[in-house]
Amino acid sequence: MRIKFLGTGGAFDVDYLNSAAMLAFRDECLLIDCGFTVYQTLVQKNLIHRVQYILLTHLHNDHSGSLANVLLHRSIVDRAAPPTILYPSEQFKNQIYEFLKIQVKDPDKYAEFMPLEEFDGIKAVDTYGQHSEGLQSYAYIFEEEDSRIVYSGDLGKPEVLFDRLSRMRSLPTCVYHDITFHTENTGHTYYKKLLPFMNGVEMFGYHCDPTQNPPDNPIRLVFYQKELLA
């Protein structure tokens, strides 16, 4: 597995672009989230042709705002086969479908849809209401025989994710977790709440303004790890 971030910022951290990543996994290329800066970044870095599968954590604009642009580009500009949108539940598929219908009218023309359970090695963690009240969101776990990558999405309370991990088989695990440095930001995990979960895993923080990083934070930020940036 190899992960490369297209951006590491939060919804309003425009200097750092929307948090999203490309994951090379089981000989396929997955785009994780597709916020309003992602389409432009994919084009500028000449990466859009590599996107085979798309996986969304939730439908806030900074995580899905340029999804239609990516699909239309692949169809109209590249004249390529449509990417496949993986969905962890029928309800979430329907939400994505209705979201796309506003922009492309016929989503089936521009994307394939496939249940996540049919893609071996990926588990969804249902984090409904843990980021925003009444909002469906997911964290994702990607597992090979000898390693595991965890992507939190937006998550105000980390316990649900780490409880799931505690019940899985022991593997070298790398967690990419959204992080905030302000206690009043309850839609994301305050960095000190992640500290009890650092034992036994490698952890990186994203979805933040890195200039606000406090000196006592031991969690490395993705923004400063150049090998993790696309």
Secondary structure, DSSP 8 states (H G I E B T S, - for coil): -EEEEEE-B-TT-GGG-B-EEEEEETTEEEEE---TTHHHHHHHTT-GGG--EEE-S--SHHHHTTHHHHHHIIIIIS-----EEEESSHHHHHHHHHHHHHHHS-HHHH-EEEEGGGSTTEEEEE-TTSSSTT---EEEEEE-SS-EEEE--S-S-THHHHHHHHTS----EEEEEE-BS-TT-TTS-BHHHHGGG-TTSEEEEESS-GGG--TT--SEEGGG-GGGB-
